[in-house]
Amino acid sequence: MCLALPALVTEILPDDMAKVELGGVRQRVSLALVSDVAPGDYVIVHVGYALARVDPEEAAKTLALFAEIGSAEVPA
């Protein structure tokens, strides 16, 4: 199963790299597959690569769903 999550771009770095933040965790990711990304944008991230830019409202909805899943109790 593959999982790609929206992350907030906090800084653009040299060599097609960026710093992103997701849930308080900061990570370096490659921007080689996307263009015109700026700090404040949301990107879908999978295994260290930004795959696409995503609308901030859509990112918020997706992150809220993941938070809901994370707070759900698992049946015994």
Helices and strands as residue ranges (DSSP letters): E 5-13, E 17-22, E 25-30, E 42-46, E 49-54, H 56-71
